[in-house]
Amino acid sequence: MAESEVILTEDGRKKLEAELEELRQVRRKEVADKIREALSFGDAWENPEYETAKREQAFVEGRIRTLEFLLRNGRVVAKGTAPDIITVGSRVHLRDVETGEILEYTIVGAGEADPLANRISCHAPVAKAILGKKPGERVSVRAPAGAILYEILAINPPEAQVS
């Protein structure tokens, strides 16, 4: 991983810290127990339980390193001074001008993105187009199927963020 700054919301930082604590204090021990149990079945060579436990250990250790990187390089975004301007952490209501579909997104740092929960990265095309904008403004977002025109309907300001 390249050493670079990571944008986080305060809520996102807390979630990453909680996940890291869970991995260090609970999951590591559980995986170590699985490895010990698998070794009790005999030689590690050609032992599927051992191989599975070692893969799980590699995943847990990799996730720990990723979380440490995100937290070490994370910058918690400051609460915007103008509550009517979209910033990282804002929950935004958009209307697709062509279809009339209403969309709601929360703009978050890349490490916090969860499209299934409508949490989009500040680096996503929609987020880039609306950051710094206000309700009533229209933005065009380039998509594979062509440009999509959105109208910004409302903004819920970032919640409890500190710099």
C-alpha positions in Angstrom: 0.0 0.0 0.0 1.2 3.4 -0.8 1.5 5.8 2.2 -1.2 8.4 1.5 -3.9 10.2 3.3 -7.2 8.6 3.9 -10.4 10.6 4.4 -12.7 9.4 7.3 -15.8 10.6 9.0 -15.7 10.5 12.8 -18.3 7.7 12.7 -16.1 5.8 10.2 -13.0 6.2 12.4 -14.8 4.8 15.4 -16.1 1.8 13.4 -12.6 1.0 12.1 -11.2 1.3 15.6 -13.9 -1.1 16.9 -13.3 -3.6 14.1 -9.5 -3.5 14.7 -10.0 -4.1 18.4 -12.3 -7.0 17.7 -9.8 -8.6 15.3 -6.9 -8.1 17.7 -8.6 -9.2 20.9 -11.1 -11.8 19.7 -10.6 -13.1 16.2 -6.8 -13.6 16.5 -7.4 -15.9 19.6 -10.2 -17.8 17.9 -8.1 -18.5 14.8 -5.1 -19.5 17.0 -7.5 -22.0 18.8 -8.6 -23.3 15.4 -5.0 -23.9 14.3 -4.2 -25.7 17.6 -7.3 -27.9 17.2 -6.5 -28.6 13.6 -2.9 -29.7 14.5 -4.3 -32.1 17.1 -5.8 -34.0 14.2 -2.3 -35.0 13.1 0.3 -33.7 10.7 -0.2 -30.3 9.2 0.6 -31.8 5.8 -2.5 -32.5 3.8 -4.7 -31.4 6.8 -7.7 -29.4 5.4 -8.7 -28.1 8.8 -5.2 -26.7 9.2 -5.1 -25.2 5.8 -8.5 -23.5 6.3 -7.4 -22.1 9.7 -4.2 -20.8 8.2 -6.1 -19.1 5.4 -8.4 -17.5 8.0 -5.4 -16.4 9.9 -3.9 -14.8 6.8 -7.2 -12.9 6.2 -7.4 -11.7 9.8 -3.8 -10.5 9.8 -4.3 -8.8 6.4 -7.4 -7.0 7.6 -5.5 -5.9 10.7 -2.8 -4.4 8.6 -5.3 -2.7 6.3 -7.2 -1.1 9.3 -3.9 0.0 10.9 -3.0 1.7 7.6 -6.4 3.4 7.3 -6.3 4.7 10.9 -2.6 5.7 10.7 -3.2 7.7 7.5 -6.7 8.8 8.2 -7.8 12.4 8.4 -11.1 12.9 10.1 -13.0 15.5 8.1 -14.0 18.6 9.9 -17.6 19.6 10.1 -18.5 22.0 7.4 -18.9 25.6 8.4 -21.8 26.1 6.0 -24.5 23.5 6.7 -26.1 24.0 3.2 -23.0 22.9 1.3 -22.2 19.2 0.6 -19.1 17.9 2.4 -17.8 14.5 3.3 -20.2 13.2 5.8 -23.3 14.9 4.4 -26.4 12.9 3.6 -27.7 14.1 0.3 -31.1 13.7 -1.4 -30.9 13.8 -5.2 -33.4 13.6 -8.0 -32.6 12.1 -11.4 -34.0 14.8 -13.6 -34.8 12.4 -16.4 -36.5 9.6 -14.5 -37.6 11.4 -11.4 -36.0 8.8 -9.2 -35.0 10.0 -5.7 -31.7 8.9 -4.4 -30.1 9.3 -1.0 -26.4 9.0 -0.4 -24.0 9.6 2.5 -20.7 10.9 1.2 -17.9 9.1 3.1 -14.2 8.4 2.8 -13.1 5.6 0.5 -12.5 3.1 3.4 -16.0 3.6 4.7 -17.9 3.2 1.4 -20.7 0.7 1.3 -22.9 1.1 -1.8 -25.5 -1.4 -0.4 -26.0 1.0 2.5 -26.0 4.1 0.2 -22.6 5.2 1.6 -20.5 6.3 -1.4 -16.9 7.2 -1.5 -15.9 10.9 -1.9 -14.0 9.7 -4.9 -17.0 8.3 -6.7 -18.2 10.3 -9.7 -21.5 11.3 -8.1 -19.8 12.5 -5.0 -17.1 14.4 -6.9 -19.9 16.2 -8.9 -21.9 17.2 -5.8 -19.2 18.1 -3.2 -19.3 21.8 -2.5 -22.8 22.2 -4.1 -26.1 23.4 -2.5 -29.7 22.3 -2.7 -31.4 23.5 -5.9 -28.2 23.1 -8.0 -28.0 20.6 -10.8 -25.0 18.5 -11.7 -24.2 16.3 -14.6 -22.4 13.0 -13.8 -20.7 11.0 -16.4 -21.7 7.4 -16.4 -21.0 4.5 -18.8 -24.5 4.9 -20.3 -24.0 8.6 -20.8 -24.4 11.8 -18.7 -27.0 11.7 -15.9 -28.4 15.0 -14.6 -29.2 15.2 -10.9 -30.9 18.0 -8.9 -29.8 18.3 -5.3 -32.9 18.4 -3.2 -31.7 18.5 0.3 -28.6 18.0 2.5 -28.5 16.6 6.0 -25.2 18.1 7.5 -22.3 15.9 8.7 -23.0 14.5 12.1 -20.7 15.1 15.1 -17.5 15.5 13.1 -14.3 16.9 14.5 -11.1 17.8 12.8 
